[in-house]
Structures are given as C-alpha cells and as structure tokens.
C-alpha cells in the first residue's frame, strides 16, 4: 500500500451557486424587491462581522454564463455553521427569487508534500493563516472541482510518496511563478462531495486563470492525473454592485 499524504484541515467550505428567477423578480413590487435587497445587505454585514472577528470568511461573486447568476463561498469553523448559514439564506426573501443550481462542500486543506520533515507545521503562523484564510476581495473568482485519476497505469493513489512529492514540487513551482497574481484555496472534499478537491482561484485579471490552468495542463500531475469538473468564473460583488445587477 502507498503511504497516504498527511493533510492539515482548516475551515469548512460551502460554495453555493444561485440562479435568479428573473420573471418572479420582475413581477414583484418595487417594495418587495427593495425589502429583499435590504435583507441581503444585513446578511452581508453579519458576515463581514464574522470575518472581522476571524471566525470565518465569505466571498460574494457574480457568475458569468448560464451555470448560475451569483455565488457565495463561505468558510466557517464547523459544518453546523455552514448548515445554519445556508438555511438562513434560504429563509430570506431574496432566496424566493433564486434557484439553487450547484453547491460544493469541502474543507480548506494543506498536504505535507512540501512540508519540512521534523517540524510542526501548526507552529508556523503562515500555515495557520492559510488554513483559516480571509478570502481575498479580488476582482475575479474561478472555481472548479477535480479528482486525481485512478485508471489503469495512471493511478495517483498507487504511486509512491516520493513519486507524488516530485510531481507536487513541480506543480508548486508553476504555482509559485504566479505569486501575487493568483491566490489559490485548495479544499479537500473526499467523503464530503462528488469530487476529491475544490479549486478556488482569485485574481485581479481573469486572463491569469486561463494562463495558469493552461500551463498546469502540461505539468505531469495535471496532464496525467488531473480530471476536472465544470468551471465557474465571475466578478466581485458587494451589496451595491448586486443591487445594480438586480435593477429592473
Ligand atoms: C497560485 C497557484 C498555485 C500554487 C502556488 C500551488 C501550490 C501547491 C502546493 C505547494 C501544493 C502541495 C502542498 C499543499 O499546499 O497542499 C498544492 C496542492 C494542490 N494543488 Fe496547487 N497550487 C496552485 C494552483 C493550483 C491549481 C490551479 C490547481 C488545479 C490543477 C489544475 O491543473 O488546474 C491546484 C490543485 C492542487 C491540488 C488538487 C492539490 C492537493 C493535491 C494532493 O494530492 O494533495 N493547485 N498546490
């Protein structure tokens, strides 16, 4: 049996994708629409409070294309908190005008492929900060789920620790060449959702997503062992931008 990588886990993650029921929204009265937006404003303020107290973090983005209209990415200490969060949103008036189209449940994860042997990663404040990150307010987000392949000769889980480490080092080097341009949050979802990882990228220039993901396709760990789900890409929202987007 190959040696399993050791993983460190941080906050639980819920990616929640919603579509707007535009006909219902347009049929609603101006008062109802304003009430729904005000209620969302209050929720956004609550979530900012949680972020300021470092008890979690929330990202709010539009989604371009027909897969969804907007998304939240929530990070919280427990799965219970995520559950409460999603039901709180579902009880709002705005939720009555939305259709849930996709969700993803995972947990912020770091693996020990790059770790220094003999050191306790949890003593390293940088590691701790990466496990419980304040999500960036970058202009753009890109989310997709992925697996490591388990097929015939291309079975990631049958490789030795050394082989995997070598490949992950190469992966890390490519990633690092994008330092300052892309922030990646890798969330593990084995046992939680339909894929093994969620990949969430943040960048000021959306084109950087294409460049990075394309370059990684040529790197062995992605070229040979990466299987990918649907991609979601979008733009930063806040209460005002959302109100603008919802104006009819
Ligand atoms: C900014 C880009 C960037 C950087 C710097 C980066 C670095 C690193 C390091 C150093 C490590 C290993 C240690 C750890 O930190 O866990 C990882 C780990 C991982 N990555 Fe990564 N990755 C990036 C970016 C990045 C992208 C774009 C993708 C998607 C792949 C693609 O082809 O579309 C990805 C995937 C992953 C995954 C699924 C894992 C876990 C694999 C496992 O088997 O456990 N990743 N990643």
Boltz pocket constraint, residues with backbone or C-beta under 6 A from the ligand:
constraints:
  - pocket:
      binder: B
      contacts: [[A, 5], [A, 109], [A, 110], [A, 111], [A, 112], [A, 113], [A, 114], [A, 146], [A, 148], [A, 168], [A, 171], [A, 172], [A, 174], [A, 175], [A, 176], [A, 178], [A, 179], [A, 182], [A, 183], [A, 184], [A, 186], [A, 197], [A, 199], [A, 212], [A, 213], [A, 216], [A, 217], [A, 222], [A, 226]]
      max_distance: 6.0
